[in-house]
């Protein structure tokens, strides 16, 4: 079996802003600005402010103001329902997979999710995400809708292939299944269901848990 990974090794430096990350950065800046204004207004009359709740309400209003709000009744219009996991419900349409993220792995924080998405885009640019919109139950919950290129005609990669691929990106294998690290990041949950091999033998990280060692 050939483990010579060449075409898909496209790791980018963490300081390089991709077009996808530029969109996400602009969204994150708007959410932070809106949260600061909203929290200041609430503190005047209420004292304690739940920052996650403020963040979600600001994101909901931003989505509605910018045509990014998707009513829950319209979510199935995104595409054919695909596999669902702990974090995402998926919908497939032609060459795109949409992931409706429930924020469970981000303690309810949209800003935390956006940060993780930007790390993913820098490390695994071949499967970069953009933000398609937001859905949820108005005034109660909100879920970002991520958009990612669909890897077609693919099958799960083997553990050996994943080890080889991550080594080519400069990551060391760590204790724990599917766990790797370099000087800046720890990446885990790189198990076969989250790493695909296409018919040409190229590997694609479609989902990963990522943490920054410096935070």
VOZA-875201 format. One record per residue: residue in one letter; x negated, y negated, z negated of N, C-alpha, C in turn. Coordinates in pm, whole numbers, plus 50000, padded with zeros to 5 digits. Each point is the difference from the previous one (the first is absolute). Layout:
AXYZXYZXYZ ...
END
This chain:
X499155012050000500854988050000499124987550000 X500424990150076499214987850013500424989849895 X499064996149909500284990049896499304986850030 X499584998150124499314987750038501034989150023 X500224991649898501004989450011499364987750064 X500604995150108499394988650067501004989050028 X501075003050070500894989650049500744992649891 X500345007149890500904994049901499304993449883 X498684999549999499304993649889499974985150026 X500974992849942500144985750031500154991849873 X499305004049895500064992649875499514985850021 X500694990349941499624986050011499564994849866 X499184989750004499584993949875501174993649929 X499965000249866501144995149923500234985050019 X498984992950048500174985750018500514996150137 X500125009950090500444997250136501525000450007 X500604989150047501464999350005500505004850135 X500795010549996500605005350121501274992150031 X500515001050124501274993250031501125004649908 X500025013049969501025005349910499884993849861 X498764999049951499804994449867500264985049996 X499824993350111500304985750003501504998049974 X500845008250063501444999149977500345002949853 X499365010249945500295004049862499494989549902 X498824994450028499464989449915500924987949996 X500524996250115500904988550006501275002749919 X500525012150010501185003749923499694999749851 X498865005849960499625000249859499834985949945 X499404991050078499834986249956501354993249978 X500935002550091501334994149985500715005449877 X499855012949974500655006049883499394994449871 X498684998749995499354994549880500474985749975 X500054992150108500424986149986501454999349951 X500865008150059501395000149958500175004749857 X499205009849958500085005049862499584989449900 X498954992650033499534989549909501084989449981 X500644995950108501064989949991501195005549922 X500385012350032501175006149936499775002149851 X498835005049964499695002649859499974987049920 X499464989450059499974987149932501414995049972 X500875001350099501384995649983500735008149894 X499765013349998500675008649904499514997649858 X498704997649984499454998349866500564987549931 X500344990050081500554987849942501255003049918 X500815009550048501255002749930500055013149925 X499085009650033500145013349943498835004549915 X498864994450014498845004649925499345011950065 X500385012249962499405012050056500505002650142 X499065003950089500355002750139499445013750038 X500835008550058499555013050053499394997550138 X498685000950007499294996250124500355009150117 X500225013149974500355009250108501374996650057 X500944996949911501344996350046499954987150081 X499224990449956499844987550075499425002950137 X498965008250003499345003450126500985006350098 X500825009049951500945006750089501094990750051 X500474991149914501034990550046499434990150100 X498764995649977499354990950095499805007050134 X499595012749996499805007550124501325001950075 X501075002549926501315001650065500424987150070 X499834988749933500374987450062499114996850119 X498715003049987499074997850112500435008450121 X500335012649974500415008850110501244994850070 X500974995249923501234994850060499744987250077 X499124991549947499694987250067499245002050130 X499275011250011499135002250117500495011550089 X501255003949985500565010350087499385013749981 X499515002749878499355012849973500825008949907 X501214995849968500835007949910500795010350079 X499915012849958500705010950065501045005449902 X501284997950024501015005449910499855015249987 X500295005349881499865014349978500785008150102 X501154994950042500835007150097499325001350136 X499004991550026499335000150130498675007549999 X499605005349885498695006649992499915011950095 X501095007450015499965011750088499874996150147 X500204987250032499794995350136498514999050034 X499145001049899498564999350025499525011650086 X500635011649985499575011650077500535012949940 X499455010950047500405013249951499335002549866 X500765003849897499385002649869498915010650010 X498874997049936498895009449997499755004849858 X498835005849975499695005149866499974988649898 X500475003049880499974990449891499095005149889 X499384990649929499135003749890500364992349875 X499085000049905500234993249874500154984950019 X499334994850103499924985450018500804994950118 X500085007850107500594995050124501095009150056 X501054993750054500905006750093499574995650140 X499965009250095499474996850132501065001250109 X499804991850104500894999950116499134998650124 X500265008550098499165000550120500764994750120 X499354991050075500584994650122498914998850106 X500045008850100499015000150107498585001249945 X499184989650015498615000749957499774993949862 X501064997349926499894993049872500625008449889 X499394999649882500615005549880500204988649900 X501214998949950500334990049899500045006849864 X499434993449900499965005649866500674990249904 X501125004449943500714991949901499425003449864 X499284990549941499215002449880500784996149875 X500125009349906500804997549880499244993349887 X498714997050022499154992949903499725007849872 X500345012949997499765007949879498515001149967 X499155000650102498575001149977499334986549977 X500824989549995499464986449983500654992649884 X500595007349910500654994149882501034989450038 X500625001950116501034990750045499474987450066 X498684998750012499414987550051499775000550151 X500634990850071499774998850144498594995150028 X499514990649920498654994750021498945010849981 X500215008949905499065011149982500025009150122 X501195002950053500105008150121499284993450116 X500214987050018499374993050112498485000649990 X499494999149878498555001249980499515013850043 X500715010449958499645013650038500065001950151 X501014994350063500145001250146498824993550070 X499554988449952498854993450062498745008249982 X499835006549885498855008949983500075011450101 X501185005850015500175010850097499624995250140 X500484988250037499744995050135498524997850025 X499254995949899498564998350016499275013350009 X500425009549919499315012949997500405009250114 X501284999750035500545009550099500784992550107 X499294992250077500664990650092500815007150108 X499635012350036500745007250103501455002749961 X500294999349870501385002049953500464987849920 X499614988250045500324987649929501514997849990 X500394993949890501394996549975500264985350032 X501244997150038500524986449998501285000349915 X500474988349962501264999149925501124997250100 X500945009350008501124998550093501134991949939 X500225001749870501084992749935500205005049858 X501184997049946500365004249865501445004750000 X500285009649914501385004549982500255001949851 X501215003649964500315002249859501434996249969 X500315000249872501324995849952499884985649951 X500704991250065499824985749978500114996349852 X499014992649953500004995249864499615010549897 X499735012350043499695010849905498675006950031 X499795003750124498775007350036499564996050139 X498745001950026499464996650132498925010150035 X499955003750128499035009750048499364994850129 X498684998250001499334996150124500115011050105 X500114996050124500025009550111498694998350078 X499175010349993498704999850067500125006350139 X499174995250090500015004950138498605005250034 X499945012050057498725006450030500115007650132 X498915000250075499985007650125500155014949969 X500855006750076500225014349982498875007850067 X499415009249926498985009050057500745011950059 X500025000850131500795010250068499215013050018 X500755010850018499415013250026498895003149901 X500294997749873498975001549896500365011449906 X498965004949933500175010349899499164996149879 X500305005649883499214996549881498545003850016 X499114991149956498565002950002499665009849888 X498895006850016499545008949894499204992049897 X499825006049883499224993449895498574997450045 X499435009450075498624998250048499934988550098 X500974998950086500034988850095500144986849928 X500834999649898500174987649924498704996249930 X499345009949939498714997549934499014994050098 X499925005850120499054995550101500324985950047 X501284997450020500444986850045499664989349898 X500325002649875499744990149896498504997949979 X499215010550015498554998549991499484990950112 X500625001250119499604991550112500324985349973 X501014997549914500364986449962499194994849881 X499115008449948499154995749889500585002849863 X500965009149991500615003649872499425013049947 X499835000749869499585012249934501225007449946 X499935013250008501085008149945499895000049848 X501134998149933500034999549854500835011549946 X499945001549868500785010649936501484997050017 X500745010350033501424998250026500295001950148 X501085006550031500345003050138500294987450080 X499324998650112500264988750089499574986749945 X498944999749917499554987749935498594996650048 X499814987150038498724995450056499734985849951 X498734996150002499664986649954498754994950070 X499954986750019498754993350036499784989049896 X499134990750027499694989849900501194990949970 X500914998650095501094990449984501355006449969 X500275011750059501335005749988499985014549954 X501095003749932500335014049975501245003050082 X499955010850076501135004150084500385014249960 X501295002549977500415013449964501325003750067 X500415012249974501175005950064499775002450149 X498735001750038499705003250140500085015150017 X501205004750002500305014250019500575001750141 X500085012450050500405002050140501284993050043 X500994998749911501254993350043499794985250029 X498924994149948499744985750018498894997150100 X499415010350058498934998350098500325008950120 X500164993850116500425007450118498865001250101 X500025011050074499055002150110500805000750129 X499664991450096500745000250126499455011050091 X500585001150120499635011050089498584998750054 X499404988049988498624998150042499015002349885 X500535002849881499135002749886499664988049915 X500564988550031499744988049920500875000049876 X499464994949889500714999749873500554986149970 X501154999749934500674987649966500545000949857 X499604990549917500544998949864501314992550009 X501115006949979501304993350013500524994949866 X499475005349891500444995549868498895003049901 X499794991149905498955002049900500264991149881 X499555004549884499974991649880498624993749994 X499954986949975498734992650003499914990749880 X498854999849938499744990649890498644993550023 X499914987549958498744992650014499185001849874 X498765004450015499125002449885499684987249923 X500154988450067499604987549939501134992949928 X501155006449990501144993749933500305007249870 
END
